[in-house]
Amino acid sequence: MDDCETVVYNFLAQRLGFKNVVYEPNGPHSFPDFLVENKIVVEARRLNQNEALSQPGIRPRGLEGVATKVRDTIQRLLPSLGPPLEGVSWYVHVEVRQPVPAGEADFRRYKRRIKNAVRQHLQAFRDGPKQNPTTIPLSDNCVLKLDRAGQNHDGTPWKVCQNYFVMGVCDSDFGGWTKLELQRNLKICIDQKTVRWKASRIPRTKYDEWWLAFIDLINHGREADIKLPPEVPPHNWDKIILINPLNYTQASEIPLYPRG
């Protein structure tokens, strides 16, 4: 299982309490990702931001290239800034916009500057008298956004949050933290998973329910005021669930129009 599938497995087995969750029941790299209680198909995928394309028939690419390298640099830094204070951690979201240095040596220097700036700003935030969600410009094309993390449903700190700062979303073109961006990328991801289902040639009647479980890198599984409109590519999915990538106990369900 990759990281995405592991989060979905934990959501199904521990959050929802299903006893019989089978990974890749039809063999490695086959459809579906999970079969639950021998009656529910569950497909897993990251819900990430994808480029907007004007040409039909071309698969959109995730906006993750340079941003992934910047993310890795920042993520390695975060544990050095200490554990949660009073059970509270903070998401560190990073937005990297083009252009960035193209040459390898120039890009390494760019990453060092970003790393030093991140350390300076996060230490000041942590040690300040009061912490509130905030946005911190690091350079002309790199911005941090800090959001307060939460607690488990029983009030205890999340086990996954062992550090004061926890890496959140990092992308090279966020497009805004908006309902519109969530809806746009949901359409792309649903369409891709629907193509995989159709290619499997498994009839819908073989199983009782068909679910999509998205690891939500855009809205972190928080409930959003969104309902997919009828013009979304035909899906026939019974449930579309958005799961917080940092805490599988937090999830929300996207309301769907009735099939047909």
C-alpha positions in Angstrom: 0.0 0.0 0.0 1.2 3.5 -0.7 0.7 6.4 1.7 -2.7 7.4 0.2 -4.0 3.8 0.4 -2.8 3.4 3.9 -4.8 6.5 5.1 -7.9 5.1 3.3 -7.4 1.7 4.9 -7.2 3.2 8.4 -10.3 5.3 7.7 -12.3 2.2 6.7 -11.0 -0.2 9.3 -10.5 2.1 12.3 -12.7 5.2 11.7 -15.7 3.3 10.2 -15.0 0.0 12.0 -15.3 -2.4 9.1 -13.9 -5.8 10.0 -13.3 -7.1 6.5 -11.3 -4.7 4.4 -9.4 -6.5 1.6 -6.7 -4.6 -0.3 -6.5 -5.2 -4.1 -8.9 -8.1 -4.0 -8.4 -8.8 -7.8 -4.6 -8.8 -7.6 -1.8 -6.2 -7.6 -2.4 -2.9 -9.4 -5.9 -4.0 -10.4 -9.4 -2.4 -9.8 -10.7 -1.9 -7.1 -8.3 -0.7 -4.5 -10.4 -2.2 -1.6 -13.3 -4.5 -1.2 -15.2 -4.0 2.1 -17.3 -6.7 3.7 -17.5 -8.3 0.2 -20.0 -5.8 -0.9 -18.5 -2.3 -1.1 -16.0 -1.2 -3.7 -13.7 1.6 -2.6 -11.2 3.4 -4.9 -8.5 5.6 -3.3 -6.8 8.7 -4.8 -5.2 11.9 -3.7 -7.4 14.9 -4.3 -4.7 17.3 -5.5 -4.7 20.4 -7.7 -4.3 19.8 -11.4 -3.5 22.1 -14.2 -6.4 23.6 -16.2 -6.2 22.5 -19.8 -8.0 23.9 -22.8 -7.3 20.9 -25.0 -9.7 18.0 -24.6 -8.4 14.5 -24.4 -5.2 15.4 -22.6 -4.7 14.1 -19.0 -4.1 17.0 -16.6 -0.9 16.9 -14.6 -0.6 17.5 -10.9 1.0 20.9 -10.1 3.7 19.3 -7.9 7.1 19.4 -9.7 9.3 22.2 -8.2 6.9 22.5 -5.2 7.7 18.9 -4.1 11.4 19.7 -3.8 10.6 22.8 -1.8 8.2 20.9 0.3 10.8 18.2 1.1 13.3 20.9 2.2 10.7 22.4 4.6 9.4 19.1 5.8 12.9 18.0 6.9 13.2 21.3 8.9 9.9 21.1 10.9 10.8 18.4 13.5 13.7 20.6 14.7 11.1 23.2 15.8 9.8 21.0 18.7 6.7 19.2 19.8 3.1 20.4 20.1 2.4 22.9 22.9 -0.6 22.0 25.0 -1.6 19.4 22.4 -1.8 21.9 19.5 0.0 21.7 16.2 -0.1 23.9 13.2 -0.3 23.0 9.5 2.4 24.6 7.3 1.0 25.1 3.8 3.4 26.4 1.1 2.6 28.1 -2.2 5.4 28.3 -4.7 4.8 30.3 -7.9 6.8 30.4 -11.1 9.3 31.5 -12.0 11.9 29.8 -9.9 15.6 29.5 -10.7 16.1 26.9 -13.5 19.8 26.0 -13.0 20.6 23.3 -10.4 23.1 25.5 -8.5 20.7 28.5 -8.5 17.8 26.3 -7.4 19.9 24.9 -4.5 20.7 28.4 -3.3 17.0 29.3 -3.7 16.0 26.3 -1.5 18.6 27.4 1.2 17.2 30.9 1.3 13.6 29.5 1.6 14.7 27.1 4.4 16.4 29.9 6.4 13.4 32.2 6.0 11.0 29.4 7.0 13.0 28.7 10.2 13.2 32.4 11.1 9.4 33.0 10.6 8.2 29.8 12.3 10.4 30.3 15.3 9.0 33.8 15.7 5.5 32.5 15.3 6.0 29.7 17.9 7.6 32.0 20.4 5.1 34.8 20.0 2.7 35.8 22.8 -0.4 34.7 20.7 -0.8 32.4 17.7 -3.5 32.9 15.0 -3.9 31.6 11.5 -1.7 33.7 9.2 -0.1 34.1 5.9 3.7 34.8 5.7 5.3 36.0 2.4 8.8 34.5 2.2 9.8 35.9 -1.2 8.1 37.2 -4.3 7.1 33.7 -5.3 6.9 31.7 -2.1 4.2 32.1 0.7 3.5 30.2 3.9 0.0 29.7 5.3 -0.4 28.6 8.9 -3.6 26.9 10.0 -4.3 25.5 13.4 -4.5 21.7 13.6 -7.1 20.0 15.8 -7.7 17.1 18.1 -9.2 13.7 17.9 -12.9 13.3 18.6 -12.2 12.4 22.2 -10.3 15.6 22.8 -6.8 14.0 22.8 -4.0 15.3 20.5 -3.7 13.6 17.1 -1.2 10.8 17.4 0.1 11.7 13.9 1.0 15.3 15.1 4.2 14.8 17.0 5.6 18.2 16.0 4.5 21.7 16.6 4.5 22.3 12.9 3.1 19.7 10.5 3.5 19.8 6.7 0.3 20.6 4.9 -0.3 21.3 1.2 2.5 22.4 -1.0 1.8 23.3 -4.6 3.2 25.4 -7.4 -0.1 27.0 -8.4 -2.7 26.8 -5.6 -5.4 28.8 -7.5 -6.9 29.8 -4.2 -8.4 28.0 -1.2 -11.8 28.1 -2.6 -14.9 26.1 -3.2 -14.3 26.6 -7.0 -10.9 25.0 -6.8 -12.2 22.0 -4.8 -15.0 21.5 -7.3 -12.8 21.8 -10.3 -10.4 19.2 -9.2 -13.1 16.9 -7.9 -14.4 16.7 -11.5 -10.9 15.8 -12.8 -10.3 13.1 -10.2 -13.8 11.6 -10.5 -13.4 11.4 -14.2 -10.0 9.6 -14.0 -11.4 7.0 -11.5 -14.5 6.5 -13.6 -12.3 5.6 -16.6 -10.5 3.1 -14.5 -13.8 1.5 -13.4 -15.0 1.2 -16.9 -11.7 -0.3 -18.1 -12.1 -3.0 -15.4 -15.4 -4.2 -17.1 -16.8 -5.0 -13.6 -20.6 -4.6 -13.8 -22.2 -2.3 -11.3 -24.6 -5.0 -10.1 -21.7 -7.2 -8.9 -21.4 -5.1 -5.7 -23.9 -3.2 -3.5 -22.0 0.1 -3.2 -19.3 1.9 -5.0 -17.2 4.6 -3.1 -14.5 7.1 -4.0 -12.2 8.0 -1.1 -10.1 11.0 -1.7 -7.1 12.1 0.4 -8.0 15.7 0.4 -4.9 17.9 -0.1 -7.0 20.9 -0.9 -9.4 21.3 1.9 -8.1 18.7 4.4 -11.3 16.8 4.6 -13.2 19.7 6.1 -16.9 20.0 5.2 -17.3 22.2 2.2 -20.4 24.0 0.9 -20.4 22.1 -2.4 -22.7 19.7 -4.3 -21.5 18.2 -7.5 -23.8 19.4 -10.3 -25.5 17.0 -12.7 -23.0 17.9 -15.5 -20.1 16.2 -13.7 -18.9 13.3 -15.9 -21.3 10.3 -15.3 -20.0 8.6 -12.2 -22.6 6.4 -10.6 -20.6 6.4 -7.4 -22.7 6.0 -4.2 -20.3 8.0 -2.0 -17.5 10.5 -2.5 -15.6 10.9 0.8 -12.9 13.5 1.5 -10.3 12.4 4.2 -7.9 14.6 6.0 -4.4 13.4 5.0 -3.0 14.1 8.5 -5.8 12.6 10.5 -7.9 9.9 9.0 -10.6 10.3 11.7 -11.6 13.6 10.1 -13.6 13.3 6.9 -16.6 14.7 5.1 -18.9 13.4 2.4 -19.8 15.3 -0.8 -23.6 15.3 -1.4 -24.5 13.7 -4.7 -27.6 14.0 -6.9 -29.6 10.7 -7.2 -28.3 8.5 -10.0 -30.2 8.5 -13.2 
